Amino acid sequence: MTRTTFTLDLELADHARSLGVNISAAARRGVAEAVRAAMADRDRQAYERMPELVDDEWERAESWGEP
């Protein structure tokens, strides 16, 4: 694990603390979700650039090689 710092609006931080929100855990969840979204977007863009094409072997490959 690594430490990093970020800036949080004072009012939001105070509200989170008053509600007992663990700001570090919430930040980890938020960053993890942002990473998942960025990876999905990157994958979608790559697919749009080079879409997978169906070929004659498609059905066989989909059925684990069974004819």
C-alpha positions as CSV (number, residue, x, y, z in Angstrom):
1,M,0.0,0.0,0.0
2,T,1.2,3.5,-0.6
3,R,0.2,6.8,0.9
4,T,-1.0,9.7,-1.1
5,T,-2.7,13.0,-0.3
6,F,-5.6,14.8,-2.0
7,T,-7.6,17.9,-1.4
8,L,-11.2,17.6,-0.2
9,D,-13.7,20.4,0.2
10,L,-13.8,21.3,3.9
11,E,-17.6,21.2,4.1
12,L,-17.7,17.7,2.6
13,A,-14.9,16.5,4.9
14,D,-16.7,17.9,7.9
15,H,-20.0,16.3,6.8
16,A,-18.3,12.9,6.2
17,R,-16.7,13.0,9.6
18,S,-20.0,13.9,11.3
19,L,-21.6,10.9,9.7
20,G,-18.7,8.6,10.6
21,V,-17.6,8.1,7.0
22,N,-14.1,6.6,6.8
23,I,-12.7,9.1,4.3
24,S,-9.7,6.9,3.5
25,A,-11.8,3.9,2.7
26,A,-14.3,6.0,0.7
27,A,-11.4,7.5,-1.3
28,R,-10.0,4.0,-2.0
29,R,-13.4,2.8,-3.2
30,G,-13.7,5.9,-5.4
31,V,-10.3,5.5,-6.9
32,A,-10.9,1.8,-7.5
33,E,-14.2,2.6,-9.3
34,A,-12.5,5.3,-11.4
35,V,-9.8,2.9,-12.4
36,R,-12.4,0.3,-13.4
37,A,-14.3,2.9,-15.4
38,A,-11.1,4.1,-17.1
39,M,-10.0,0.5,-18.0
40,A,-13.5,-0.2,-19.4
41,D,-13.4,3.0,-21.5
42,R,-9.9,2.1,-22.7
43,D,-11.0,-1.4,-23.7
44,R,-14.1,0.0,-25.5
45,Q,-12.0,2.5,-27.4
46,A,-9.5,-0.3,-28.4
47,Y,-12.4,-2.5,-29.6
48,E,-13.9,0.4,-31.6
49,R,-10.5,0.9,-33.3
50,M,-10.1,-2.8,-34.0
51,P,-13.4,-4.7,-33.6
52,E,-13.3,-8.4,-33.4
53,L,-14.5,-9.9,-36.6
54,V,-16.6,-13.1,-36.8
55,D,-14.9,-15.8,-39.0
56,D,-15.6,-19.3,-40.1
57,E,-14.0,-20.8,-36.9
58,W,-16.1,-18.6,-34.6
59,E,-18.7,-21.3,-33.7
60,R,-16.1,-23.9,-33.2
61,A,-14.1,-21.7,-31.0
62,E,-17.2,-20.7,-29.0
63,S,-17.9,-24.4,-28.4
64,W,-14.5,-25.2,-27.1
65,G,-13.4,-26.8,-30.3
66,E,-16.2,-29.3,-30.7
67,P,-17.4,-29.5,-34.4
